[in-house]
């Protein structure tokens, strides 16, 4: 009886616990099943679909009006595919138990199909060569230009059809890695553009040839024209440049070689210590105060595919040694001074000109003293001096007592003040034989002529003016005389020459003369001989030595002189027939000989001109004929 009572009591306690804790368990179960639907709202286009997802199996539904806007693919599932039917708004409901979630769907009209434009072409041009289809060098910058020009594209440059790593911009600079290969570029449309266009191939990248590299030192005007010998003394402020003797297949020396300047000193054990100078990797270097006591060397390392001839190279070196700057004592730090007017070194200056002492090194602390005709000018102790009186001026520059880095005292070259001042300058050709008309003489010349720059002052000509010659706008090195000879070695048809003439601190540019033609090497100097009234000419161009399809003219010029050898007149006669040996005969007409009087002479010469590709001029030697006059008319000529 007792056991039965205990068993009944246990059952009652279990039922009581179940009744007590059931609400809490039911509550926990309900919370774990809270409904979520994603996304909460969505915009789509007609005929486009997306999927609504719930976290549990739900009943999906929509009102009749919503079903006109969207279509549902299922009624009871954890997800439903929703497709837009027409533009408008719709509400899709997800329901489980007493929970509901509503999702707002916005349907828009279908996007109009975008018609893409094809990329039809891509052309290549170059920044530093005329036609990349004919010539491409290392260093040439190629540029891709697409059609249509507003197309958005991606680029890929290729060498002989193989993609060049990293070459994906609209421009590409040719390197030594492409030597011997043709370059193309592919342009592929993006965005509203489609298809791929491939450019025509360039010429094969030219082989690189550097015969030598030499060092030049800048002159007082900053021009790198002075030859520099390795180991020569040098000073802070001196500037040097590496120049190639022959440079083929590249646009600049730095395209062919890597450059590094070094500072060299002696260590305690007497071995060389060579330190690269930070940032000194271009073809020019100017000595600084940090170089004092050291020597400086320049070395070049040929890039892949490049060789440099004519330079020294040690057994353990990978770079070619070009030159060593500085004597055994190293670079010096002494001051130098140059007198300039308006930034240019001069030997003459006008009255009232401001003379300026330009000191190297520029950061040296110095004192100034100006002199006129060797006499100290009181109070003239600044870097500039205005010369109001005629005379020869110099400036003495000395380092200040506070200067601890530099040393020395120097007197500048003299500047003559109040002398000739150039007012105008003209350029003349030596062509005195009427090869050109007077109008042409101011504009054209034939190679083989001498150009003369004439500096004019008030009332006369300046014979000691300074001069610089230019060809196609570029200064000609070491051409500083008032004359310049144009030849087939330094000029071609179309080359333009002019000069800058300076005197008295004034610089004037002459007119420009353009080479009209180049003297052909096949054109020899003709010879002329005479017999009575006939002239025989030899050495004329023939079809055998003239360029095919070209023409020339030859003219005999008969210059008449009186019995005192004064010029009287000149008559020209064209040679119309030249035989296969380059010979011709011309008979002097009565119009010429009738001008002769007793004792008069004829000096005959031949001028040859050409046309087309065979152009030139040559003047024969002069022969003299003496007229025998009877009753005022010359009847014969005796040639000497």
C-alpha positions, 0 to 999 in steps of 0.5 A: 500500500505504501509503495503504491502511494509513492508511485502515485505521488511521483506521477503527480509531481511529473505532471505538475512540472510539465504543467509548470514549464510547458509555457516557457518551452513553447515560448522558446520554440516560437522565438527560434522560428521568427520569420525573415524574408530577403530582400525586404524590397526589390526593383526589377525590369519586365521579363527579368526575375529574382528569388525571394528567400525565407528562413523557413517554409512559408506560404507565398501569395500576392493580391490579384492586382499584384499578380498582374504585375509579377508572376510567382513560381511557387505557393509553399516553399522556402523560396519563390522566383518572382518575374516582372510582367509589366511596369508597376508595383506589387506586394508579395506576402510570406506567411507561416503560422501567425507571422507574415512578411511583405515584400514590395516589388517595383517593376520597370520597363525593360531597358532598351538594348544598347547597340555597341559600336565596333572599334574599326582601326588603330593607327600608330604614330611616333613622337620622335620619328616621321614614319614608324612604318619605315623606321623605329629606333630604341627610345621611339615613343609610339602612340596608338590612335583608335577609330572612332576616336572616342572609343573606350578600349584596352591596349596590348602592345606586341613585338613580333606578335608576342605580348610585351609584359606591362605594355597596356597603355596608349603609348609605348616607348621602344626598348632594346628588348624589341631590337629586330622585331616589328611592333603592333598594338591591339585595341579592344573595345570596352563599355559601349564599344566592341571588337578588337582592331590590330594596327599595321606593324612598324618597321623592325626596330633598328639595331643599335650601334654606338662606336664610341663615347667621349666626354666634353666639357662645357665652355663659358656659354654652357655649350659642350664643345670643348674636348676633355682629356682624362685626368685633366684638372677640373674645378667645382662648377665645371660641367661635363657631358657624355657624347656618342661618336656615332649613335645609330638605332637610338634617339639618345645615348641614354636609350643605349646605355645606363650611365653612372658617375662615381666619386673616387678617393684613396683609402688608407691602404692605397686602393681605390674607393669608388662610390656611386654619386647618388642621382648622377645617372644622366649624360651630364654632371656638374662638379660640386663642393662635395667633389673637392679632393676627389676624382670623378669618373663616368662609366656606361653599361651597355643595355641588352643588345648594345655594344660600345666600341672604343672605350676601356673596360677592366677585366673585373668591370661590367661598365665601360670607363669613359673618362676620369675628371681631376688630376692626381690632387683631385677636383679643385675649388678655386674661383673663376669669373666671366664678364657677361652682358645680358647673360652672354659672354662678350668681348665688346659692349656698348656705352652704358652697358651693365657688366656682370661678373659671373662667378664659379662656384656660384655659392662661393663667398667672394669680393669684387673689384672692377678696373678700367684700363688696368686702373682700380675703379673706386667704389666699384666693388659689386658683382655688376658695373655700369660702364659709361666711359670707353675703355677696357674693363676687367674684374678681380674676384677674390674669395672672402675671408669668411670662405672656408671651402673655396680659394683663389683670386682671378681676373676676368678677360677684358671687355672693350666698352664703347667700340663697334656696336652691331646694328644689323646683320646680313647673310651673303653667298659667294655665288658671284657668277649669276647662278641665281637671280638677285632675288634668289641670292638672299634665299637660296644657295648651292652647296659648294658656296661660302656664306658670309655674315656681315655685321653692320654699324653706323657708317660701315662694317664690323670685321671683328664681330663675334659669330655663331652659325646655325643649321636648321635652328641648331647651333653648329659646333665650333663654327664661329668665323664670319664665313661658313663653307657649305658643302655636300658633307655638311649640307643637303637640299632644304637645309636652312642656315643663318648666323647670329652676329654679336658686337658691343653687347648686341646680338643680331640674327641674319636672314636665312639662306636655304640650300637649293641643291647639293653639288654632285660628286659626278660634276667635274670642273669643266675646262675651256680653250679657244681657237679664233672665235670658237671655244671648246669645252670639256668636262661637262656632265654626260648621260653616263655620269648624270643621274637618269632622268635629270637635266642640266644646263651649261653656259659660256660666259664671255666677260669683256675687259678693256686695255687696262683690265677693267671690266666692261660687260658680260655676255652669256651663251647656252651650250645646247649640244654635249657629246658622249665624252662631255665636250662641246663647242661654242662660237662667239657671235659677232655681237660679242666680238664687235664690242672689242676694241684694240687691246680689249680681252675676253675672259671666258669661263663655263658655269654648269647648273642642273635640275632634279636630283642632279643639281650642282654648279661648277665654274671653269678656269678662265682663258684670255683672248686678245682681240685684233681690231681692224677699222674698229671691228675685231676680226680674230682672237688669239687665245693665251 
